Amino acid sequence: MVKKVILAGGRGFLGQALAHALAAEGREVVVLSRDPHNGTPFREVLWNGETGGAWAAELEGAAALVNLAGRSINCVHTMEHNREIVDSRLNAVRALAKGWKCAKNPPRVWVQCSATGFYGNAGDRFCEETLPPGPGFLAEVCRLWEEAFAALKLPDVRRVVLRLGPVLDRQTGPFPALLGLARKFLGGAAGSGRQFMSWVHRDDAVAMLAAAVAQPELAGTYNACAPGPVTNTEFMRELRAAMGRPWCPPAPEFVVRFVAENHFHTDGNLALHGQRCAPQKLLAAGFKFRHPVVGGAIRDLTFKEF
């Protein structure tokens, strides 16, 4: 079993869930964080995500490195925020690479996160991992992120890139906002509702990351999403059903953009754009989903409401 695993950017909700899951398996987990805390079943070590430091010593003798670091895209995409989103990802990759090169016995597995936003606003076409990046800011972020990782000279390292879809979690991410709208009888589709959501339940996202660490046959780039992508209309219908709410008319695009920016302080394209991805490579590798169907995933996340 892989023993010591380093999580860069592990203070986010997904990183914390992964850290707890790995620690529960008996692994030694070290979280690189800008704001380290004590009292967890794993160690947290200070790093700034940009330069070297004492944290680099943790890479010595580690079996695997998982990079989740990067500023959240859940914000209004101003020029300043966009620069921070890009720089935080590229700087983290470069800093980790410098630390890796300084270690005499560095990790032989590097799991690098990306996102299905790589494909841009792709309409209803199926997005396989072989497709080139699409148009738009988020696609450019993912392209630069993946290219920075691919450019690293890491001999004898098993590299895995996981293009995560929107991760559904009851406490954070896009799901609580959508749940709140549905609870207030405002759970209609966003814009046309035809944009696809290549969602993934948090439990499955954590399992994918853990599998990428542990399974030597996994290498290369994978769509890390559920096998059942749905349109925004379908997703909101399932959410209303889980909440016992009636049909609601769709919100026009200009309303979605206004509410996104002024109420949720985020970018409207996160709701209005989408990708239709399927995890064919993960399924072919034998990955088993706990929540393959959107209705079941939503009910699992909302069962405490009743």
Secondary structure, DSSP 8 states (H G I E B T S, - for coil): ---EEEEETTTSHHHHHHHHHHHHTT-EEEEEESS--SSSSSEEEE--SSS--GGGGGGTT-SEEEE--S--S-S---HHHHHHHHHHHHHHHHHHHHHHHH-SS--SEEEEEEEGGGG-S-TTSEE-TTS---SSHHHHHHHHHHHHHHTS--TT-EEEEEEE--EE-SSSSHHHHHHHHHHTT----BTTS-SEE--EEHHHHHHHHHHHHH-TT--EEEEES-S--EEHHHHHHHHHHHHT------B-HHHHHHHHHHTS-S-THHHH---EE--HHHHHTT---S--SHHHHHHHHHGGG-
